[in-house]
Amino acid sequence: MTINCSSIKTLKRFVNDILAAHVIGKEITILFDEASEIPEDMTMALLTILNPNQQNSNSFSYDDLTIDFDFRNVTFLFATTEAHKINPALMDRLERVDLEQYSIENLSAIVQKNSAANITDVAIEQISKVLRGNARKATQMANHIALYLSTKNKQTFDIDDWKEFCSNMGINPLGLSPMEIRVLQCLAEKSETTLTNLSAKTHMTRESLQRDIEMYLQKTNLMEVTPTGRKLTHAGRHYLENLK
């Protein structure tokens, strides 16, 4: 059973709709997807439910209901890409498994398989560079390519198709968004820029810049974060020059 944690707004719903309905007297595995979105009251409940002991069993009471958990029959899995947002005490009760990032070969295979198209080696190499290491983006890209080919009444997708596809879809090199490019342009104006100044120029909060923009720009070696500010790398300047 899979639960999207962002859809659970109250502890009452979690207890009645999930635990009482699916756990009592059953053997079950529950995947808590988007675990970083677990509400605080639900987190407190999970701390009680998952309190470690030699018996591997616990009881949890809510209103007039008491639920017994035998963890020989019940398994909880938590999935998130933002583990830092999960309550530290809850993290201590879990065994953490970090998955390896998708390789270019993995992403290429996902695109090839889901598009059901003959994509040339040169095209697939370029496609893999804009997927940002994300399997979901690879699947979405495959669907877009399949739709593109259906409109062309073709089965082969080559580098010329990719160039036209990028132009039509507004896809930038390395898969950068317009805001990420805007940040690079702001950095190019000075040798070094503070996060506060970058926030003012882009009209983004400092938190959004750090979380949504800077991580990927650093990963692709287009910008550098120093103790005194942010600056464009040589690769970043080269990127902007080629973009023109």
NORLIN-V591356 format. One line per field, one symbol per residue. phi: phi as a letter, one per 30 degrees, with the letter a starting at -180 (. if undefined). A space follows every 50 residues. Layout:
phi = ???
//
This chain:
phi = .cbdddcccbdedddddcdddbceibcaccccdhddcddddddddddddc edaddhbbbbcbhccbccccddccbccbbacbddddeeddeddccdbcdd dddedddddddedddhbccdeddddddddcdhicdddddddedddddedd dchbccccddddddddddcidceiiddedddddddddddbdabddddddd dcicdedddddccdedddedicbbcceclbbddddddddddddd
//
